[in-house]
Amino acid sequence: MTGPERIDASCGADGCGGKILKPGEGLLKEMEQYAARNYVPIVNRDTAELLIVLGRLIKPVRILEVGTAIGYSAILLSGILAPGGRIDTIERDEDMVLKAHEYIRRAGLADTIAVIAGEASEVLACLDKTYDMIFLDAAKGQYPAFLPECLRLLKGGGLLVSDNVLFMGMVDSGEPVGRKKRTIVNNMRTYLDMLRSDPSLDTCILPVGDGVALSYKRMETEMDDEQGQNSQET
Ligand SMILES: C[S@@+](CC[C@H](N)C(=O)[O-])C[C@H]1O[C@@H](n2cnc3c(N)ncnc32)[C@H](O)[C@@H]1O
């Protein structure tokens, strides 16, 4: 039996029953090769492993992804869903949507992963469910515009994972940035400032892959605790 068939056989409609599909194996390996051949940007190995560890800690029931591409990270994330969990993932490129559907079907995950075709800013505004984890991996320059909707859709106690926030080291370097990349870098600096200054978030930035920001959204009680402590101190 070849890798992809073996995965089809082992995955049910419920996120493979907690079975993690590992980078470099079976269908994910085939997808990595497809992505490399066709210049499709997917999460690199370090970021994939970070997502698995984070997911194991959070055990999300609902995940939202912005930026599906061929469905690689969505299929990877399906392995860390809580039983019965679901992933919604947004993609605007029609060819990518078709390819993602094909791989998701082959992984036996059509009932677990919903690919929502469309421009993320429009789709996000229409969503009304809330999510335990949001993975933001789309057009870098649009992150500041996506943030308010992502925070509306993220549960208290949930995690926002933003990929590529250091953009080839340019965002934190302090070095002058060439004209072509300046807008993206400036937008990403604005985005990191927004994350760091939001009182509902605790954010750290990890130099993993192209830079990953982890933002924990505080629960109501955690907001109150801190406010209470501050008023006692003054
Ligand atoms: C880096 S790739 C996503 C890779 C995927 N998360 C993975 O690791 O397997 C970014 C994808 O986001 C899509 N994208 C970029 N901006 C978008 C937007 N504003 N709305 C919807 N999709 C967008 C692109 O078409 C591209 O396929």
The ligand as an SDF file (V2000), in Angstrom:
LIG
                    3D

 27 29  0  0  0  0  0  0  0  0999 V2000
    1.3060   30.8430    2.7800 C   0  0  0  0  0  0  0  0  0  0  0  0
   -0.0460   30.2420    1.8640 S   0  0  0  0  0  0  0  0  0  0  0  0
   -0.9030   29.2600    3.0400 C   0  0  0  0  0  0  0  0  0  0  0  0
   -0.1920   27.9860    3.3440 C   0  0  0  0  0  0  0  0  0  0  0  0
   -0.9790   27.0170    4.2010 C   0  0  0  0  0  0  0  0  0  0  0  0
   -1.4420   27.6500    5.4370 N   0  0  0  0  0  0  0  0  0  0  0  0
   -0.0990   25.8460    4.5540 C   0  0  0  0  0  0  0  0  0  0  0  0
    0.8530   26.0440    5.3300 O   0  0  0  0  0  0  0  0  0  0  0  0
   -0.3370   24.7610    4.0440 O   0  0  0  0  0  0  0  0  0  0  0  0
   -1.0760   31.6480    1.8070 C   0  0  0  0  0  0  0  0  0  0  0  0
   -2.3900   31.4030    1.0660 C   0  0  0  0  0  0  0  0  0  0  0  0
   -3.2650   32.4360    1.4590 O   0  0  0  0  0  0  0  0  0  0  0  0
   -4.0310   32.8100    0.3570 C   0  0  0  0  0  0  0  0  0  0  0  0
   -4.4290   34.1990    0.6220 N   0  0  0  0  0  0  0  0  0  0  0  0
   -3.6210   35.2860    0.6990 C   0  0  0  0  0  0  0  0  0  0  0  0
   -4.3190   36.3740    0.9970 N   0  0  0  0  0  0  0  0  0  0  0  0
   -5.6130   35.9830    1.0820 C   0  0  0  0  0  0  0  0  0  0  0  0
   -6.8250   36.6750    1.3410 C   0  0  0  0  0  0  0  0  0  0  0  0
   -6.8320   37.9830    1.5550 N   0  0  0  0  0  0  0  0  0  0  0  0
   -7.9760   35.9610    1.3630 N   0  0  0  0  0  0  0  0  0  0  0  0
   -7.9700   34.6200    1.1550 C   0  0  0  0  0  0  0  0  0  0  0  0
   -6.8530   33.9270    0.8820 N   0  0  0  0  0  0  0  0  0  0  0  0
   -5.6880   34.5900    0.8600 C   0  0  0  0  0  0  0  0  0  0  0  0
   -3.0950   32.6660   -0.8350 C   0  0  0  0  0  0  0  0  0  0  0  0
   -3.8340   32.4970   -2.0310 O   0  0  0  0  0  0  0  0  0  0  0  0
   -2.2720   31.4640   -0.4380 C   0  0  0  0  0  0  0  0  0  0  0  0
   -2.7840   30.2870   -1.0120 O   0  0  0  0  0  0  0  0  0  0  0  0
  1  2  1  0
  2  3  1  0
  2 10  1  0
  3  4  1  0
  4  5  1  0
  5  6  1  0
  5  7  1  0
  7  8  2  0
  7  9  1  0
 10 11  1  0
 11 12  1  0
 11 26  1  0
 12 13  1  0
 13 14  1  0
 13 24  1  0
 14 15  1  0
 14 23  1  0
 15 16  2  0
 16 17  1  0
 17 18  1  0
 17 23  2  0
 18 19  1  0
 18 20  2  0
 20 21  1  0
 21 22  2  0
 22 23  1  0
 24 25  1  0
 24 26  1  0
 26 27  1  0
M  CHG  2   2   1   9  -1
M  END
$$$$
